[in-house]
Amino acid sequence: MPQPARQQVRRVVAGHNRQSKSQLFRPEIFFVLLIFVIVIAWLSVFLGIYLPAANNDVSSSAQDSHHQLLKGSSDNNVAASSSEEHFPDHYLTFSTSCSASQNWQAYMLFFFAKKVNQPGQVIRIASGCKPEDREKLEEFHETVIKKLSPNFHVHFTPDFTKISGDHYKYYNKPFGVRHFLTHWLKYDESNEKLRNSIIMILDPDMILLRPLTYDFTSSNVMIHRSKRGPPKVKKVMHGQPWASLYGFGDGPFRQDLNYIFSNHTDSPALKVTSDEKHHNYPGGPPYMATGKDMWAIVNAWTELVPNVHHVYEHLLGEMYGWSLGAAHVGLPHTLAESFMISATGMNHGEGWELIDALKDDEVCEYSVMKDYEDKLPYTMHFCQNYWLGKWFIGKYRLDSDFLKCDKSLLMEPPKDIAKQYDFFIKPGGIPYGEKLPLTPAVAKREAFMICQLISRFNDAAAWFKDTTCEEGTANHEKSFFFHHSLDPDNNEGGEKKAKW
């Protein structure tokens, strides 16, 4: 019975008890009270079942554990509603080495997890650290990262890069995640809380623009079309993992599957439909799944990825391994097109539609206010170079020690940068100074990435300096840029290295 109905019944009964015993048992009063209770009960059932916001057509997988009680949705994507819904434990993980470049990227991920109030635990999985590097990282984590949140952690694993005899650094992601599940989380299939938890895998070069949780009921998430259709319940739940759409299509299934599945000749992955290959399995970080599904996928991932690497010795091999592992355990994904933005030239598959819709004065706005966050994709994946005019930002040209006390911050561009240029000049272009054209649409996207990354890097760097530097030694001057001059027609000095 709904809470208002229960309160109303209690008020009637409380008033009734104050009457005399002779009044209490008068038949007509008892009969009226009985009719009243029946009507209230009938109304509660009617409202609970037939309100348009509810939808009783829920698959069996949707009825697992805490996913039985689901909030209503205006788009009829969600099943029954309840204010009592349990919010599952969330674990956001990301895999790194112990290199200086990945140290500052990891710091950025932690900083913005704090900034957007990411719920749950955030865990850096650091693989293959030398003893001296591990000691430094442990100290850094305790003295800096823990000041951001006690829910931020680092988990160390062995080096897995040579498990197949050669050197493939991306083995550290699947095997590092499995090590985390086994030794840090201590995953146990009999532990219902862990089975029902939400586990995510991001890349270290991702910045959260808004909290990432299991519930997309009322969000603007853009779901990639497939013949399976969008999920009835827009949540991560048992049997329904999510991931970001990546552009490799059915690539995993065009490898030598006989070799990859030589120990599993009847694997469900060998029976996947063409539509599923193209629209439910080409996923990448952020990966999201329940603990139960993540455990199944990661075990298949680590079993298959050496075979995948044997037949496909390229960058995306570990991602192909994830796709084939998920197919092997029968877990097609809901693929989101707005989990990230990365390459400004992508017209489909990333969340650029949301950036295109921003007003001109919002492109360079740096805000963590919810009204602004809700307009954005979930992450920026800054794995590309971004340039407009002579404004530039790119992770490979940043000095790994740019957070140090004596280093200046980055010069911030004008808010109308998108309207000022229809070209870019590469810091290392040959010939240097060549103006390469941009369309207005791409220029707006470049402006967003440049403004947002520079502002956010500066914000994180300023907090780091204020936290770690001796008084009076922190350089907060916003003066560094990646050319000798910002004047497009002044190209004296040629290429400039990223040295402050």
Number of C-alpha atoms within 10 A of each C-alpha: 13 14 9 11 15 13 12 13 15 12 11 13 12 11 9 17 11 10 11 9 10 7 14 13 13 10 10 10 13 14 11 11 16 11 12 14 16 12 12 18 15 13 15 16 13 11 12 18 15 11 11 13 18 22 21 11 13 15 13 10 13 22 15 14 15 18 20 17 19 25 19 21 19 11 12 16 22 26 25 20 18 14 8 10 13 13 14 18 18 23 22 23 24 25 24 25 22 19 13 13 17 17 18 20 21 25 21 22 22 25 25 23 24 18 17 18 14 19 16 16 17 23 22 24 25 28 26 20 18 11 9 9 14 16 12 11 17 17 12 14 17 14 13 15 21 14 12 16 15 11 15 21 18 19 18 21 20 14 18 19 18 12 13 14 8 9 11 19 16 22 22 26 24 25 25 27 27 22 20 23 18 13 13 15 12 12 18 15 12 9 12 13 17 20 21 23 23 27 28 25 22 22 21 25 21 24 24 26 24 23 19 21 21 23 15 15 19 14 10 13 20 17 20 19 14 14 9 13 10 14 15 16 26 24 22 25 27 24 19 20 25 30 25 27 29 19 15 15 18 19 16 23 20 9 14 15 17 11 15 21 19 13 10 13 13 11 17 16 22 16 11 17 11 11 14 18 21 18 23 30 33 27 26 25 20 24 23 29 27 26 28 24 24 25 21 17 27 21 18 21 26 21 17 23 25 21 19 27 21 15 14 17 12 12 12 16 23 27 23 27 26 27 28 31 26 26 25 24 17 18 24 23 28 28 27 23 23 23 29 27 27 20 20 21 15 13 11 12 21 25 26 24 18 17 19 15 12 16 9 15 9 15 24 25 14 17 16 15 10 11 9 15 17 17 17 24 24 22 22 21 21 22 16 14 18 24 22 27 23 22 25 24 24 16 15 12 15 15 16 17 14 18 21 17 21 15 22 20 25 21 16 19 17 11 17 15 22 24 12 12 20 19 19 22 24 23 23 14 13 11 11 15 20 15 18 13 15 18 11 14 15 22 26 26 25 27 28 25 28 25 24 20 21 21 21 18 19 21 16 19 27 19 12 19 20 16 14 14 14 10 9 8 14 21 18 17 14 13 12 16 22 24 23 17 15 14 10 17 10 11 16 11 10 17 18 14 14 16 13 16
